[in-house]
Amino acid sequence: MSRAVGTAVVAVTFVVTMIGTTLPTPLYPLYEQRYGFGGLMVTVIFATYAVGVGAALVVLGNLSDRIGRRPVLLAGLAFALVSSLVFVIPAEPALFVGRFLSGVSAGIFTGTATATIIDLAGEDRKARAGLVAAAVNMLGLGLGPVLAGVLAQYAPLPLDLSYLVHAALVVAATVALWFVPEPVERRGPFRIEPLRVGGVPEEVRGVFVRAAIGGFAGFAVLGLFTAVSPSVLVQVLGRTSHVVVGLVVFLMLGASALGQVLSASVPERLALPGGCGGLAVGAALIGTGIATASLALFCIGAAIAGLGQGMSFRAGLGAVGSRAPQEVRGAVVATFFLVLYVAISLPVIGVGAAAQAFGLVPAGVVFSGLVALLALIAVVLTLRASRRAA
């Protein structure tokens, strides 16, 4: 298999893996009916996913730098397959186990697949490869709720079929991945060495900090939106269709992928603060849509926030991935994603606890404001960092 075809296979496999991480999003109302739990439990289940991501990034984040990219990617697919099969078990504990395993698969895949796509690209195409990796990541996250929502609405077995379909896709992706070229030429023995957080090489540290600031704000918005959108659509806006829930979540994540593509020609020093500015505006509109029970404002805010998140995420990931030395690229990219998944988990837990205590609408409005403020702070910090770097 040529490197170009191998890049395409890894990208499609990346999409398949990330689809599995967001399949439960439109199904949470059905789980609440089946098991009788509330919104706070949903956020705890989501937090279990974030724990799985963080654990995989810390424990296995730099493994592909030593034993090669392909074996680690195959391990990520194995966790994705087991996760989908666990979700089919009709028991409440299976939700926690399935989400944790899904998080492990995402934690293994995000850094390693990104590094693989960049490795397989030529020296003059590494920036474009970073764009491809960021875009397919968000595309997979966005397609998961759509797939689950459509199948839950129109097909039998609403809590099972989407996971069985995903399991079949994972098997097909695993077969294709066997034939992808291995870009890491010097490989050593299998040895677990936990990722040393903060061990970013000095030559890449400046761009890493700037990218992490913007990425943290962007993924905080994603965490907030994915946490509140299913409940807001059902309880506040009266939209009970699983397809609608899936499409609204896809709106933000699809806008993120579009923002990454559109920002490819924008310089990094402008893309990071510009994206964070869009995040601030989008988060404010999301909060306003919740407060006024306006589906239009809620969706417009999601689209603007997604575009802003895509710009800042693409610029940050592309810069970090392309400038990190190959021998530590997997570890550096994994550290970057660790920052992002800390950001995506904190708002979820906070919104769930606040909604339980004060109600969904006040919690959603307040946290939207806080995230908008965080994004504005990120604008200022990234502008200052860019000026110092210049």
C-alpha positions in Angstrom: 0.0 0.0 0.0 1.4 3.4 -0.9 1.8 6.2 1.6 -1.1 8.2 0.1 -3.5 5.2 0.2 -2.2 4.4 3.7 -3.0 8.0 4.8 -6.6 7.7 3.5 -7.1 4.3 5.3 -5.8 5.7 8.6 -8.1 8.8 8.2 -11.2 6.6 7.5 -10.2 4.4 10.5 -9.9 7.5 12.6 -13.4 8.5 11.6 -14.8 5.0 12.5 -13.1 5.0 15.9 -14.4 8.5 16.8 -17.9 7.6 15.7 -18.1 5.1 18.5 -17.2 7.7 21.1 -20.3 9.8 20.5 -22.9 7.1 19.7 -24.5 7.3 23.1 -25.2 11.1 22.9 -28.8 11.0 21.4 -29.5 7.8 23.3 -29.2 9.2 26.9 -32.9 10.1 27.2 -33.7 6.4 26.4 -31.2 5.3 29.0 -32.7 7.6 31.5 -36.1 6.0 30.8 -34.8 2.4 31.0 -32.7 2.8 34.2 -34.5 5.7 35.9 -31.5 8.0 36.4 -31.3 11.8 35.9 -29.0 14.3 34.2 -26.3 14.1 36.9 -25.8 10.4 36.2 -25.4 11.2 32.5 -22.5 13.6 33.3 -20.9 11.0 35.5 -21.1 8.5 32.6 -19.5 11.1 30.3 -16.8 11.7 32.9 -16.0 8.0 32.9 -15.3 8.4 29.2 -12.9 11.3 30.0 -11.1 9.2 32.6 -10.6 6.5 30.0 -9.2 9.0 27.5 -6.8 10.5 30.1 -5.6 7.1 31.3 -4.8 5.9 27.8 -3.0 9.1 26.9 -0.9 9.0 30.1 -0.1 5.3 30.1 0.1 4.6 26.3 0.6 8.1 24.8 4.2 7.6 23.8 4.1 3.8 23.1 3.8 4.3 19.3 7.1 6.2 19.2 8.8 3.0 20.4 7.0 0.0 18.9 5.5 1.6 15.9 2.2 3.3 14.9 0.3 0.4 13.5 0.3 -2.0 16.5 -1.0 0.8 18.8 -3.7 1.7 16.3 -4.8 -1.9 16.1 -5.0 -1.9 20.0 -7.2 1.2 19.8 -9.5 -0.6 17.4 -9.7 -3.6 19.7 -10.9 -1.4 22.6 -13.4 0.3 20.3 -14.8 -3.1 19.3 -15.1 -4.3 22.8 -16.7 -1.0 23.9 -19.5 -1.3 21.3 -20.2 -4.9 22.3 -20.3 -4.0 26.0 -22.9 -1.3 25.3 -25.3 -4.0 24.0 -25.4 -5.7 27.4 -28.7 -4.6 29.0 -27.3 -3.5 32.4 -26.6 -0.1 33.9 -23.0 -0.9 34.8 -22.3 -1.7 31.1 -22.8 2.0 30.4 -19.8 2.9 32.6 -17.6 0.0 31.3 -18.5 0.8 27.7 -17.8 4.5 28.1 -14.5 3.9 29.9 -13.4 1.5 27.1 -14.6 4.0 24.5 -12.4 6.6 26.2 -9.4 4.3 26.1 -9.9 3.7 22.4 -10.1 7.5 21.8 -7.1 8.1 24.0 -5.0 5.6 22.1 -6.2 6.7 18.7 -6.2 10.5 18.7 -2.5 11.0 19.3 -1.3 8.0 17.4 -3.5 8.4 14.3 -2.6 12.1 14.1 1.1 11.3 14.3 0.7 8.5 11.7 -1.1 10.8 9.2 1.7 13.4 9.6 4.4 10.8 9.4 3.0 9.4 6.1 2.8 12.8 4.5 5.8 14.2 2.7 7.9 16.9 4.3 6.1 19.6 2.3 2.7 18.3 3.3 2.9 18.0 7.0 0.8 21.1 7.7 -1.9 19.8 5.3 -1.7 16.4 7.1 -2.3 18.1 10.4 -5.5 19.6 8.9 -6.6 16.3 7.7 -6.1 14.7 11.1 -8.0 17.4 12.9 -10.9 17.4 10.4 -11.5 13.7 10.4 -11.3 13.7 14.2 -14.2 16.1 14.4 -16.1 14.5 11.5 -16.1 11.2 13.3 -17.3 12.8 16.5 -20.1 14.5 14.6 -21.2 11.5 12.6 -21.7 9.3 15.8 -24.8 11.1 17.1 -26.3 11.3 13.6 -25.9 7.5 13.0 -27.3 6.6 16.5 -30.1 9.2 16.2 -31.3 7.9 12.8 -31.1 4.2 13.8 -32.9 4.9 17.1 -35.7 6.8 15.4 -36.4 4.6 12.4 -34.8 1.1 13.0 -35.5 -1.6 15.5 -33.4 -2.2 18.6 -32.8 1.5 19.3 -30.3 0.9 22.1 -28.4 -1.9 20.3 -28.3 -1.5 16.5 -26.0 1.5 16.3 -23.4 -0.3 18.4 -23.6 -3.5 16.3 -23.2 -1.4 13.1 -20.2 0.3 14.6 -18.7 -3.0 15.6 -18.9 -4.2 12.0 -17.3 -0.9 10.8 -14.4 -1.5 13.3 -13.8 -5.0 12.0 -13.6 -3.7 8.4 -11.3 -0.9 9.5 -9.0 -3.4 11.3 -8.6 -5.5 8.2 -7.7 -2.5 6.1 -5.2 -1.2 8.7 -3.1 -4.3 8.5 -1.8 -3.2 5.1 -0.9 0.4 6.0 2.8 1.1 5.8 4.6 1.5 9.2 6.2 4.9 9.2 8.4 4.4 12.4 11.6 2.8 11.1 13.5 2.4 14.3 11.4 0.3 16.8 12.3 -1.1 20.2 10.8 -3.7 22.5 7.3 -3.3 24.1 7.7 -1.4 27.3 5.1 0.7 29.1 6.5 4.1 30.1 3.9 6.5 31.3 3.7 9.8 29.5 5.7 12.5 31.3 3.3 15.4 31.4 5.2 18.6 30.8 8.0 16.8 29.0 7.5 18.8 25.8 10.8 19.5 24.0 12.0 23.1 24.4 12.0 23.8 20.7 8.3 23.1 20.5 7.2 24.4 24.0 6.2 28.0 22.9 3.9 26.9 20.1 2.6 24.1 22.4 1.5 26.6 25.1 -0.3 28.8 22.6 -2.0 25.9 21.0 -3.0 24.4 24.3 -4.6 27.7 25.5 -6.9 27.9 22.4 -7.5 24.2 22.4 -8.6 24.2 26.1 -11.2 26.9 25.4 -12.5 25.1 22.3 -12.9 21.7 23.9 -14.5 23.3 27.0 -17.2 24.6 24.6 -17.6 21.1 23.1 -17.9 19.6 26.6 -20.5 22.1 27.6 -22.5 21.6 24.4 -22.5 17.8 24.3 -23.4 17.8 28.0 -26.5 20.0 27.8 -27.8 19.7 24.2 -29.8 16.5 24.6 -31.4 17.6 27.8 -32.0 21.1 26.6 -33.6 19.9 23.4 -36.0 17.6 25.2 -36.7 19.5 28.4 -36.4 23.2 27.4 -37.1 23.2 23.6 -39.5 20.3 23.5 -37.7 18.4 20.7 -37.9 14.7 21.5 -36.7 13.3 18.1 -33.5 11.4 18.4 -32.6 12.5 14.8 -32.9 16.2 15.8 -30.6 15.6 18.8 -28.1 13.9 16.6 -28.2 16.6 13.9 -27.9 19.5 16.4 -24.7 17.9 17.9 -23.5 17.3 14.4 -24.1 21.0 13.6 -21.4 22.1 16.0 -18.9 19.3 15.2 -19.5 19.6 11.5 -19.0 23.3 11.7 -15.7 22.5 13.5 -14.6 20.4 10.6 -15.6 23.2 8.2 -13.8 25.8 10.3 -10.6 23.7 10.0 -10.8 23.5 6.3 -11.6 27.2 5.9 -8.8 28.3 8.2 -6.1 26.3 6.3 -5.0 29.5 4.5 -5.1 31.7 7.7 -1.8 32.2 9.5 -1.5 30.5 12.8 -1.0 33.8 14.7 -4.5 34.9 13.4 -6.3 31.5 13.4 -5.8 30.9 17.2 -7.1 34.2 18.5 -9.7 34.4 15.7 -11.0 31.0 16.5 -11.2 31.8 20.2 -13.2 35.0 19.4 -15.7 32.9 17.5 -15.9 30.5 20.5 -16.8 33.4 22.8 -19.6 34.6 20.5 -20.9 31.1 20.0 -20.9 30.2 23.7 -22.8 33.4 24.5 -25.5 32.7 21.9 -25.8 29.1 23.2 -26.5 30.5 26.6 -29.0 33.0 25.2 -30.8 30.3 23.3 -31.1 28.3 26.5 -32.4 31.3 28.5 -35.0 32.2 25.9 -35.9 28.7 24.8 -34.9 29.6 21.2 -33.9 26.7 19.0 -32.6 29.2 16.3 -30.2 31.0 18.7 -29.1 27.7 20.2 -28.2 26.3 16.7 -26.7 29.5 15.5 -24.5 29.6 18.6 -23.5 26.0 18.0 -22.5 26.7 14.4 -20.4 29.8 15.3 -18.8 28.1 18.3 -18.0 25.1 16.0 -16.3 27.3 13.4 -14.3 29.0 16.0 -13.3 25.8 17.7 -12.3 24.3 14.4 -10.0 27.3 13.5 -8.2 27.2 16.8 -8.0 23.4 17.0 -6.6 23.1 13.5 -4.0 25.8 13.9 -2.9 24.4 17.3 -2.8 20.7 16.3 -1.1 21.4 13.0 1.6 23.5 14.6 2.3 21.1 17.4 2.3 18.0 15.2 4.4 19.4 12.4 7.1 21.0 14.6 7.6 18.1 17.1 10.5 15.8 16.2 9.4 12.4 14.9 11.0 10.5 17.7 8.7 12.2 20.2 5.9 13.2 18.0 3.4 10.7 19.4 4.2 11.8 23.0 3.9 15.5 22.2 0.6 15.1 20.3 -0.8 12.8 23.1 0.1 15.5 25.7 -1.7 18.1 23.6 -4.8 15.9 23.5 -4.6 15.3 27.3 -5.0 19.0 27.8 -8.0 19.0 25.5 -9.7 16.1 27.2 -9.3 17.7 30.6 -11.1 20.7 29.2 -13.9 18.6 27.7 -14.6 16.8 30.9 -14.7 19.6 33.5 -17.7 21.5 32.1 -19.7 18.3 31.8 -19.3 17.5 35.5 -19.9 21.1 36.5 -23.1 21.4 34.5 -24.5 18.1 35.8 -23.9 19.0 39.4 -25.3 22.6 38.9 -28.3 21.4 37.0 -29.1 19.0 39.8 -28.9 21.8 42.4 -30.3 24.8 40.5 -32.0 23.5 37.4 -30.9 22.9 33.8 -31.6 26.4 32.4 -29.7 28.4 35.1 -26.8 25.9 34.9 -26.6 26.0 31.1 -26.7 29.8 31.0 -24.1 30.4 33.7 -21.7 27.8 32.3 -22.1 29.2 28.8 -21.1 32.6 30.2 -18.1 31.1 31.9 -16.9 29.4 28.8 -17.4 32.6 26.8 -15.2 34.4 29.3 -12.6 31.6 29.1 -12.5 32.0 25.3 -12.0 35.8 25.6 -9.2 35.2 28.0 -7.7 32.8 25.5 -7.9 35.5 22.8 -5.8 37.9 25.0 -3.3 35.2 26.0 -2.8 33.9 22.4 -2.3 37.4 21.1 0.2 38.2 23.7 2.1 34.9 23.1 2.1 35.5 19.4 3.6 39.0 19.8 6.3 37.7 22.1 7.1 35.0 19.6 7.3 37.5 16.8 
